[in-house]
Amino acid sequence: MRDAVGDDVGSWPVGEPGFWRQVVERLVTAVLVLDTAGRVVAANPAAERLLGRTTAAMRGADAHDLLHRDADGNRVPRGRCPLLRALAEGREARGEGGTYLRGDGRLLAVSWSASPLTEDGSVKGMALLFADATGDRHVHRERTARTRALEDLNERLSLVAEITDVLGQTLETDEALARLVRLLVPRLADWAAVDLRTGSGEVHRVAVTGPEGRDAGFQGRRGPAPEEVGEGQDSPLGRALIGGESVLQERVAAVPPAAGHTPLAALHSGFLAAVGASSAVTVPLGTRDRIAGALTVVRTDPAHPFDEGDLVAVSDVGRRVGVVIDNTRRYGRQRAVAEAMQRNLLAPLPRPGHLRLAARYQPAPAGSQVGGDWYDAFTLKDGALALVIGDVVGHDLTAAAGMAQLHGILRSLAWDHTGPPGAVVDRLDAAMPVITTVPLATLILARVEGDPDTGPWTLHWTSAGHPPPLLLSPDGTACYLEAGQGLLLGTGPATGAGRPDATHPLEPGSTLLLYTDGLVETPGSDLDTGLDRLRRHALAHAPEPLDTLCDRVLADVPPGSTDDVALLALRVPSP
């Protein structure tokens, strides 16, 4: 087969040779004709110009070996060439993003299509059409870069939003910071470390995490906190803690801190060296006038360093985390005040003859707010023993203060009025909106009537919407005292004869438990389940000493409770 664009074009299936030669030569699309072995048979002028090679120089050469290269200019293995596979199979093929080698040594990005040339049903060669795709590739690269930039921005914004949401779900500083570093690694960084200022004038590294949760041995380290601008400025950590400056280290030099550098510089540089940092970002936690600490994030891959966009995102995270830390510290102080108030108001228990009393107060678990639960026991002027268990609605310092108000008022009313418990609670309900800030509350007021040494004893009580007392009998049975139930305090004055009262004899050897709802209500479980659990557990420990019984009952509360618990127990002596 001679030159297919010449006078002898037997390989062209149809038409006049002269006509086809003119068509091919005038095409602005480059055309190469290959034989069945992939050798160049012919080329049109457009192909010569695009490849920087003459037809004479190309004729007979293996087109793949001569032209086909990868993006770095290296030869492409023949088995990976789609054009050779199409030629061997006698089928059409096309491709985008191939690279050809020009005669001047430059690489040419091409898009191409190939069609088999047949004669009498037999493949005689291949017509290869190709075009310069350099411009298209440039556009593609720009489009890809823009897309990746948008994806990176979206990921950063999503991460910041998720961090804000997750940190808002806890009021404990340690838990908030543990959640923070778990979110940052590995989504944004390979390592993350948090340093906090302490009240003792130190910087304490409180959270470190890396691949698979490793901490590189740096968690718990401390150093003196810088106090003035200029102090600690020899390290990004010092600059963040003092000047509120966010620092981007696009390339971390693997050089240990020089002698004489501050402890903060040593801490920072030592950490970066220990984890193999290639780039790092250090930002303050909080605003310039209220810096709680610093956050450092690290990447170890030199091909993927932090950039200015990462600096902006991490700085935003730092500001938000600073607000969370400030809130959790304020909450911690408030919680400590509320707990101290409650404990100080829980008066020592009396020792009324042979009757025995025990009580427990258990604050809400970490991460929950303090409530308004309380208990009380005192001897009335007629010799009866008063028992109180109550719960002010709310979970904050206000609830604790409301508990203190009710505690004092109820003691005064009960001492001054020797009538039934229901009448005393009616008076408390009427006074509550006038002389307290309590909106709603539940309580049980009970009188244990009888000689404190010899008995017999009777329980006389009323309940303002409170969980019922549990009575453990000496015969190994238990029952809830459901009678005497009335409305919550704060729902309005009682109608008719006033609040209901109930009485029940207390057998020798029996035990009475008064408790708040935190003992029987847990998330994911209904009240009946909680009451049944308390009854079973209390019965199982009923033979034990009263203090031991109280401890066992509290220990049996399942995890997940978010409320505080008050428990008051009375044991009647055995005969």
C-alpha positions in Angstrom: 0.0 0.0 0.0 1.5 3.3 -1.1 0.8 6.8 0.4 -2.9 6.9 1.1 -3.1 10.5 0.3 -1.3 10.0 -3.0 -2.5 8.6 -6.3 -2.6 4.9 -5.2 -5.1 4.6 -2.3 -6.2 1.1 -2.6 -6.6 1.0 1.2 -9.4 3.6 1.0 -12.6 1.7 0.6 -14.6 4.0 -1.7 -14.4 7.0 -4.1 -11.9 8.4 -6.5 -8.3 8.6 -5.3 -7.8 12.2 -6.4 -10.9 13.4 -4.6 -9.9 11.7 -1.3 -6.4 13.1 -1.5 -7.8 16.7 -1.8 -10.2 16.1 1.1 -7.6 14.7 3.5 -5.0 17.3 2.6 -7.4 20.2 3.2 -8.7 18.9 6.5 -7.7 21.1 9.4 -7.9 18.0 11.6 -4.6 16.0 11.7 -4.8 12.6 10.1 -2.4 9.7 10.3 -2.9 6.4 8.4 -1.4 3.3 10.1 -1.0 -0.2 8.7 -2.1 -3.3 10.6 1.2 -3.4 12.5 0.7 0.2 13.7 3.4 1.7 11.4 2.8 5.2 9.8 1.7 4.9 6.2 0.7 8.5 5.5 0.1 11.9 7.2 -1.7 15.0 6.0 -0.3 18.5 6.3 -2.3 19.3 9.5 -0.6 16.3 11.1 2.8 17.4 10.0 2.3 20.9 11.5 0.8 19.6 14.7 3.5 17.0 15.3 6.4 19.1 13.9 7.4 16.1 11.8 7.4 15.5 8.0 5.6 12.6 6.4 8.9 11.3 5.1 10.3 11.3 8.6 7.4 9.4 10.0 6.6 6.9 7.2 7.3 3.3 8.3 7.9 4.2 11.9 6.0 2.5 14.7 3.5 5.2 15.6 3.3 4.2 19.3 7.0 4.1 19.9 7.5 7.3 17.9 4.7 9.4 19.4 2.9 8.0 22.5 4.2 9.3 25.9 2.7 9.8 29.3 2.3 13.3 30.9 5.9 13.2 32.1 7.3 12.3 28.7 8.0 8.7 29.5 7.2 5.9 27.0 3.9 4.2 27.6 3.9 0.4 27.8 2.3 -1.1 24.6 -0.1 -3.1 26.6 -1.6 0.1 28.0 -2.1 1.8 24.6 -5.9 2.0 23.7 -5.0 2.7 20.1 -3.0 -0.5 19.6 -5.8 -2.5 21.3 -8.4 -1.0 18.9 -6.1 -1.8 16.0 -5.6 -5.4 17.1 -9.4 -5.8 17.5 -10.4 -4.0 14.4 -12.7 -1.6 16.1 -13.3 2.1 16.5 -11.8 3.9 19.5 -11.4 7.4 20.9 -9.7 9.1 23.8 -9.1 12.4 25.7 -5.9 13.5 27.5 -3.3 11.5 25.5 0.1 12.9 25.1 2.2 12.9 21.9 5.9 13.8 21.4 6.6 16.5 18.8 9.6 16.5 16.6 11.1 19.4 18.6 10.8 17.4 21.9 7.8 19.2 23.3 4.8 17.3 24.6 1.5 17.7 23.0 -1.8 17.0 24.7 -4.3 15.5 22.2 -7.8 14.2 21.9 -8.2 11.5 19.2 -10.4 9.1 17.4 -9.5 6.1 15.2 -11.5 4.0 12.7 -10.5 0.8 11.0 -9.8 0.9 7.2 -11.3 -2.2 5.6 -11.3 -3.8 2.1 -13.5 -6.8 1.2 -14.3 -7.1 4.9 -10.7 -7.3 5.9 -9.0 -4.7 8.1 -6.1 -3.1 6.2 -5.1 -0.4 8.6 -6.4 2.5 10.8 -7.2 6.1 10.2 -6.2 8.2 13.2 -7.6 11.7 13.6 -6.3 13.9 16.5 -6.4 17.5 17.7 -4.5 19.7 20.0 -6.1 19.5 23.5 -3.7 21.7 25.3 -6.2 24.4 25.7 -8.9 22.0 26.7 -6.5 20.5 29.3 -5.7 23.9 30.7 -9.4 24.7 31.0 -9.9 21.3 32.6 -7.2 21.9 35.1 -8.6 25.3 36.0 -12.1 23.8 36.3 -10.7 21.0 38.5 -8.8 23.4 40.6 -11.9 25.6 41.1 -14.0 22.5 42.0 -11.4 21.3 44.5 -11.2 24.7 46.0 -15.0 24.8 46.5 -14.9 21.3 47.9 -12.2 22.2 50.3 -14.1 25.3 51.4 -17.3 23.3 51.8 -15.4 20.7 53.9 -13.9 23.4 56.1 -17.3 25.1 56.6 -18.9 21.8 57.3 -16.2 20.9 59.9 -16.6 24.3 61.6 -20.3 23.9 61.8 -20.1 20.3 63.1 -17.5 21.4 65.7 -19.8 24.2 66.9 -22.8 21.8 67.1 -20.9 19.0 68.9 -19.2 21.3 71.4 -22.5 22.9 72.3 -23.7 19.5 73.6 -21.5 19.5 76.7 -20.8 21.8 79.6 -17.6 20.0 80.6 -14.3 21.5 79.4 -12.4 18.2 79.3 -15.2 16.4 77.3 -15.5 19.4 74.9 -11.8 19.4 74.1 -11.7 15.6 73.7 -14.5 15.9 71.2 -12.7 18.7 69.4 -9.5 16.8 68.7 -11.4 13.7 67.6 -13.2 15.9 65.0 -10.0 17.5 63.8 -8.1 14.2 63.3 -8.0 12.9 60.6 -10.5 15.2 58.8 -8.4 18.3 58.9 -5.1 17.3 60.4 -2.9 14.3 61.3 -2.3 15.6 64.9 -4.0 18.1 67.2 -3.0 19.4 70.6 -4.8 21.8 73.0 -3.0 23.9 75.7 -5.0 25.7 78.4 -4.0 28.5 80.8 -4.5 27.4 84.4 -5.3 29.4 87.5 -1.8 28.5 88.8 0.0 30.5 86.1 0.8 27.6 83.9 0.1 26.3 80.4 -1.2 22.7 80.6 -1.4 20.4 77.6 -4.8 18.9 78.2 -5.6 17.1 74.9 -3.4 15.5 72.2 -4.5 13.0 69.5 -3.0 11.6 66.4 -3.4 8.5 64.2 -5.4 5.9 66.1 -5.7 8.2 69.1 -2.0 8.2 70.0 -0.8 11.2 72.1 3.0 11.0 71.5 3.5 11.3 75.2 2.9 15.0 75.3 -0.5 15.1 77.0 -0.2 16.4 80.6 2.9 18.5 80.0 3.1 21.9 81.6 5.1 25.1 81.3 5.0 28.6 82.8 2.4 30.8 81.1 3.9 34.0 79.5 2.5 37.1 81.1 3.7 40.0 78.9 3.8 40.8 75.2 7.2 39.8 73.9 7.6 36.9 76.4 7.2 33.6 74.6 7.3 35.3 71.2 10.0 32.8 70.0 7.4 30.2 69.3 4.0 30.1 67.6 2.5 28.8 70.9 3.7 31.8 72.8 2.5 34.2 70.1 -1.0 32.6 70.2 -1.2 32.7 74.0 0.1 36.3 74.4 -0.7 38.2 71.3 -3.8 36.3 70.2 -2.0 35.7 66.9 -2.8 32.8 64.5 0.4 31.4 63.0 0.8 29.3 59.8 3.9 27.2 59.4 3.7 26.0 55.8 7.1 24.3 56.2 8.3 23.1 59.6 12.1 23.1 59.9 13.3 19.9 61.6 15.5 21.9 63.9 15.4 21.5 67.7 14.9 24.7 69.8 18.2 26.4 70.6 19.5 26.7 74.1 17.9 29.6 75.9 14.5 29.3 74.2 11.5 29.5 76.5 9.8 26.3 77.9 6.8 27.0 75.6 9.1 27.1 72.5 10.7 23.8 73.7 7.2 22.3 74.2 6.0 23.4 70.8 9.1 22.4 68.8 9.5 19.1 70.6 5.9 18.2 69.8 6.3 19.0 66.1 9.6 17.0 65.9 8.1 14.1 67.8 5.1 13.7 65.4 7.1 14.4 62.2 5.3 17.6 61.3 5.7 19.1 57.8 3.3 22.0 58.4 1.4 23.3 61.3 -1.2 25.9 62.4 -1.4 27.4 65.9 -4.3 29.6 66.9 -5.6 31.2 70.2 -8.7 29.8 71.8 -10.9 32.8 72.4 -10.6 36.4 71.5 -7.6 38.7 72.0 -8.9 40.1 75.3 -9.9 36.6 76.6 -7.5 33.9 75.6 -8.1 30.6 77.3 -5.4 28.6 75.5 -4.1 27.6 72.1 -4.9 24.9 69.5 -2.2 23.4 67.3 -2.9 21.2 64.3 -0.3 19.3 62.4 0.1 17.6 59.0 2.9 15.2 58.3 2.6 14.9 54.5 4.9 17.5 52.7 2.8 17.2 49.6 -0.3 18.5 51.4 0.7 21.4 53.6 -1.7 23.8 55.4 -2.5 27.0 53.5 -4.2 30.3 54.2 -7.6 28.8 53.8 -6.8 26.3 56.5 -5.5 29.1 58.7 -8.8 31.0 58.4 -10.8 27.8 59.2 -8.7 26.8 62.2 -8.8 30.4 63.6 -12.6 30.3 63.4 -12.6 27.0 65.3 -10.3 28.6 67.9 -12.6 31.5 68.5 -15.6 29.2 68.8 -13.8 26.8 71.2 -12.7 29.7 73.3 -16.4 30.7 73.8 -17.2 27.1 74.8 -14.4 26.9 77.3 -15.4 30.2 78.8 -19.0 29.0 79.1 -18.0 25.6 80.6 -15.7 27.4 83.2 -18.6 29.7 84.1 -20.9 26.7 84.4 -18.3 24.9 86.5 -18.2 27.8 89.0 -21.9 28.0 89.1 -22.2 24.2 89.6 -19.7 24.3 92.5 -21.7 27.1 94.2 -25.0 25.3 93.8 -23.5 22.0 95.1 -22.0 23.8 98.1 -25.3 25.5 98.8 -27.2 22.3 98.7 -24.9 20.3 100.9 -24.7 23.1 103.4 -28.5 23.3 103.6 -28.8 19.6 104.2 -28.9 19.7 108.0 -27.5 16.8 110.1 -30.0 14.1 110.8 -31.5 13.8 114.3 -31.4 10.6 116.4 -35.0 10.1 117.5 -34.8 7.4 120.1 -34.5 3.9 118.6 -35.5 5.0 115.2 -32.6 5.2 112.7 -32.1 7.6 109.8 -29.8 7.8 106.9 -29.6 10.1 103.9 -27.7 10.6 100.7 -27.4 13.5 98.2 -25.8 12.7 94.9 -25.2 15.6 92.5 -26.0 15.2 88.8 -23.3 13.5 86.8 -20.6 15.6 84.9 -22.1 17.3 81.9 -25.5 17.9 83.6 -26.7 20.9 85.6 -27.3 20.9 89.3 -30.9 20.5 90.4 -33.0 21.5 93.3 -33.4 18.1 95.2 -33.3 18.1 99.0 -34.2 16.1 102.1 -34.8 17.1 105.7 -35.6 15.4 109.0 -36.3 17.2 112.3 -38.3 16.7 115.5 -41.5 18.8 115.8 -42.6 20.5 119.0 -45.2 17.8 119.7 -42.5 15.1 119.6 -43.3 13.7 116.2 -40.5 13.2 113.7 -40.9 15.2 110.4 -39.5 13.7 107.2 -39.2 15.8 104.0 -38.1 14.9 100.5 -38.5 17.6 97.7 -37.5 18.6 94.2 -37.7 22.2 92.9 -38.4 22.3 89.1 -35.3 23.5 87.2 -31.6 22.6 86.9 -29.5 25.6 87.7 -28.4 27.9 90.5 -31.9 29.4 90.6 -33.4 25.9 91.4 -30.8 25.4 94.1 -31.7 28.8 95.6 -35.4 28.0 95.4 -34.8 24.8 97.2 -33.2 26.8 100.0 -36.2 29.1 100.2 -38.7 26.2 100.5 -36.5 24.3 103.0 -36.6 27.2 105.4 -40.2 28.1 105.0 -41.4 24.5 105.4 -39.4 24.0 108.6 -41.0 27.1 110.1 -44.6 26.2 109.0 -44.2 22.5 110.2 -42.9 23.6 113.6 -45.6 26.2 114.1 -48.5 24.1 112.9 -49.1 20.7 114.5 -52.0 19.7 112.3 -51.9 17.1 109.5 -49.2 17.3 106.9 -51.7 18.2 104.1 -52.7 21.4 106.0 -49.0 22.4 106.4 -48.3 21.9 102.7 -51.5 23.9 101.8 -50.0 26.8 103.7 -46.7 26.4 102.0 -48.4 26.3 98.6 -50.2 29.6 99.4 -47.1 31.3 100.6 -44.8 30.1 97.8 -45.7 32.6 95.0 -45.5 35.5 97.5 -42.3 34.9 99.3 -40.3 32.6 97.0 -39.1 32.6 93.4 -40.1 28.9 93.0 -42.5 28.2 90.1 -43.2 24.5 90.7 -42.0 21.9 93.1 -42.8 18.4 94.3 -42.4 17.1 97.9 -43.6 14.7 100.5 -44.1 15.9 104.1 -44.5 13.0 106.6 -44.9 12.7 110.4 -43.7 9.6 112.2 -46.0 9.5 115.2 -45.4 7.3 118.3 -43.1 7.1 121.2 -39.5 7.4 119.7 -38.3 4.6 122.0 -41.1 2.1 122.3 -43.6 2.9 119.5 -45.8 1.8 118.0 -45.1 4.0 115.0 -47.5 5.3 112.4 -46.6 7.2 109.2 -48.8 10.2 108.4 -48.0 11.9 105.1 -49.1 14.0 102.1 -47.6 14.1 98.7 -47.5 17.1 96.3 -47.0 15.3 93.0 -43.9 13.4 94.3 -42.9 9.8 93.6 -44.5 7.5 96.3 -42.6 6.3 99.4 -41.3 2.7 99.3 -42.0 0.6 102.4 -39.8 -2.5 102.9 -41.5 -5.0 105.3 -39.7 -7.4 107.6 -41.4 -10.3 105.8 -39.4 -9.7 102.6 -42.1 -7.8 100.7 -42.2 -4.2 99.5 -44.9 -1.8 98.4 -45.3 1.7 97.3 -47.5 3.9 99.4 -49.7 5.4 96.6 -52.2 7.2 98.9 -52.1 10.8 99.9 -51.3 12.1 96.4 -52.1 15.8 95.6 -51.1 18.4 93.0 -47.7 19.8 92.6 -46.8 23.0 94.5 -47.4 26.0 92.4 -50.3 24.7 90.4 -52.9 26.6 92.4 -54.7 26.4 95.8 -56.4 23.1 96.7 -60.1 23.0 96.5 -62.6 21.4 98.8 -61.2 19.9 102.0 -57.6 20.7 101.0 -54.7 18.4 100.3 -55.2 14.6 101.0 -53.4 12.9 103.9 -52.7 9.2 104.4 -51.6 7.0 107.2 -49.9 3.6 107.4 -48.5 1.6 110.4 -44.8 1.0 110.5 -44.1 -2.5 111.6 -41.0 -3.3 113.7 -38.1 -4.0 111.4 -39.5 -2.2 108.4 -37.6 0.4 106.3 -39.1 3.5 104.6 -37.4 5.1 101.6 -38.2 8.6 100.4 -36.4 9.6 97.2 -36.4 12.1 94.3 -37.2 11.2 90.7 -33.5 11.0 89.7 -33.4 7.6 91.4 -36.1 6.1 89.2 -36.1 8.1 85.9 -33.4 7.5 83.4 -33.3 8.4 79.7 -34.7 5.7 77.5 -36.7 4.0 80.3 -40.2 4.7 81.6 -41.2 5.4 85.2 -42.8 2.0 85.9 -39.5 0.3 84.9 -37.6 2.6 87.3 -39.9 2.0 90.2 -39.8 -1.8 89.7 -36.0 -1.7 89.6 -35.8 0.3 92.8 -38.2 -2.1 94.5 -36.2 -5.1 93.5 -32.8 -3.6 94.4 -34.0 -2.2 97.7 -35.5 -5.6 98.7 -32.2 -7.4 97.8 -30.3 -5.1 100.2 -33.0 -4.7 102.9 -31.2 -6.9 105.5 -28.1 -4.8 105.3 -27.3 -1.9 107.7 -29.2 1.3 106.8 -26.2 3.2 105.5 -25.1 0.2 103.4 -28.6 0.0 102.0 -28.5 3.6 100.9 -25.2 3.2 99.2 -26.3 0.0 97.4 -29.5 1.7 96.1 -27.5 4.6 94.7 -24.9 2.3 93.1 -27.7 0.4 91.3 -28.9 3.5 89.4 -28.1 2.6 85.7 -25.8 4.9 83.7 -27.3 7.7 81.7 -29.0 9.6 84.5 -28.8 13.4 84.1 -30.5 14.4 87.4 -29.4 14.7 90.9 -30.7 12.4 93.6 -31.8 12.8 97.2 -32.6 9.8 99.4 -33.9 9.7 102.9 -34.3 6.3 104.8 -36.0 5.5 108.1 -35.6 2.1 109.9 -37.9 1.0 112.6 -36.2 -1.1 115.3 -37.0 -4.8 115.4 -38.8 -6.1 118.5 
